[in-house]
Amino acid sequence: MSIARKLSDLSGDDLLTTQDVATFIGVSVRTVESWRQKGKPPKYKRFSHKLLRYRAEDVKKFINQKR
């Protein structure tokens, strides 16, 4: 998925990478990874040991809660 797309253009079920999430939120990839390790939002789904994704809807909720 191109990170050039706006988060508002995404369907709630679209899946985002850690890089996508970091870009949309405006933080580093390492910050998103740190939040994940600490159990902080946004929620994510792990598909395998190395593959995880974030639902666009969960990222939108996270951003809205921060405002």
N, C-alpha and C positions, 0 to 999 in steps of 0.2 A: 504494500500500500504506500502510496506517495504521501509523505508528511506535509506536502504542500497543500493538501486538502484541508478544509476547515473541519474542526470537530463537529460543528453544527450540521455539516453535510453528511455525516456518517449515520448509519442505522445503529440502533441500540445494541444489536447483536454483532456488529463488526468487531473483529479482533485486532488489537494493537500490540505492537512490540514494545519492549521497555524503552527503546529509542523514541518511538512515536509518543509514548506517554510523557517522557522527559521533555520533548519538544513542545507538546501541547500545554504542559503545566509551566514550563519555563525554568526547569531545574536540570541538573546534570543526570546522566544515566546512573552514576554512582549514588546519587541521592535517592532515586527511585529504588535501586537495589537495597540500600540501607533501610528504607521504609519497609520494604518487603520482608527483610530479615527480622525486623522488629515487630512484624505483624500489623503494621499501620496500613491504612488504605492508600490507594484504591485496591479493591479486591482483584484477584487474578485467578486464572485457572492453569494448572500444570497438566500438560499433555504427556510429557515424558520427563526424564531426568534433566534434559537440556532444553526442553521446549515449554515455554509458558507464554500466555497471552492475557491481555486485559480487555474486557468488554468495553466498548465505547460508552455504553450507558453508565457503567461504574465510574469511568473517568469523568464523565460529565457531572455525575452526582458529587464526586470528590471536589471538583473545581467549584461547583455551586455552593458547597458547604464552606469553602474557604473564603468566600466573598462576604 
